[in-house]
């Protein structure tokens, strides 16, 4: 009976040691993969998230300003010109780029 208990204790120690080794292996593997991915991503020309958000906000603001100026231009083009005299030739407008 005493030998059975000793065998079970040895098996339990062996199992816990094996689990400890696997958890250490898991941590090392994760660290290795993380390092490899960071090295690969650093070689790529990727933009950081905060830079992307800043450019996105700038583009939205520019789009709003463009829409506002387009509406203003349409209003100005629709209104009669006060500065032109009767019989005076108007300047041709430039085509939009």
C-alpha positions in Angstrom: 0.0 0.0 0.0 2.9 2.3 0.9 4.5 1.7 -2.5 1.2 2.5 -4.3 1.1 5.9 -2.5 4.8 6.6 -3.4 4.1 5.8 -7.1 1.1 8.1 -7.2 3.1 10.9 -5.6 5.9 10.4 -8.1 3.3 10.5 -11.0 1.7 13.6 -9.5 5.2 15.4 -9.3 6.0 14.3 -12.8 2.7 15.6 -14.2 3.0 19.0 -12.4 6.6 19.3 -13.7 5.5 18.5 -17.2 2.7 21.1 -17.0 5.2 23.7 -15.7 7.5 23.0 -18.6 4.6 23.3 -21.1 3.5 26.6 -19.6 7.1 27.9 -19.8 7.3 26.7 -23.3 4.0 28.5 -24.1 5.3 31.8 -22.7 8.5 31.5 -24.7 6.7 30.7 -27.9 4.3 33.7 -27.4 7.3 36.0 -26.8 9.1 34.6 -29.9 6.1 35.1 -32.1 5.5 38.6 -30.7 9.1 39.6 -31.4 8.9 38.1 -35.0 5.7 40.0 -35.7 7.1 43.3 -34.4 10.2 42.9 -36.5 8.1 42.1 -39.6 5.7 45.0 -39.0 8.6 47.5 -38.3 9.9 46.7 -41.8 6.6 47.6 -43.4 5.6 51.2 -44.0 2.5 51.1 -41.9 0.8 54.2 -40.3 0.1 54.3 -36.6 -3.5 54.4 -35.5 -3.2 57.9 -33.9 -1.7 59.3 -37.2 -4.5 57.7 -39.2 -7.2 59.2 -37.0 -5.6 62.7 -37.2 -5.5 62.5 -41.1 -9.0 61.2 -41.1 -10.2 64.2 -39.1 -8.3 66.6 -41.4 -9.9 65.0 -44.4 -13.4 65.3 -42.9 -12.8 69.0 -42.1 -11.5 69.6 -45.6 -14.6 67.9 -47.1 -16.9 70.1 -44.9 -15.1 73.2 -46.0 -15.3 72.1 -49.7 -19.0 71.6 -49.4 -19.5 74.9 -47.7 -17.5 76.7 -50.4 -19.3 74.9 -53.1 -22.7 76.1 -51.7 -21.3 79.6 -51.3 -20.1 79.6 -54.9 -23.4 78.3 -56.2 -25.2 81.1 -54.4 -22.8 83.7 -55.7 -23.1 82.4 -59.3 -26.9 82.4 -59.0 -27.1 86.0 -57.8 -26.9 88.9 -60.4 -23.6 90.7 -60.4 -23.9 94.2 -58.9 -20.6 95.5 -60.2 -21.2 94.9 -64.0 -22.5 97.7 -66.1 -25.0 97.2 -68.8 -23.3 96.3 -72.1 -20.0 95.4 -70.3 -18.6 91.9 -71.1 -18.2 89.6 -68.2 -14.9 87.8 -67.7 -15.1 84.1 -68.6 -14.9 81.9 -65.6 -12.1 79.5 -65.2 -12.9 75.8 -65.6 -12.7 73.8 -62.4 -9.6 71.6 -62.2 
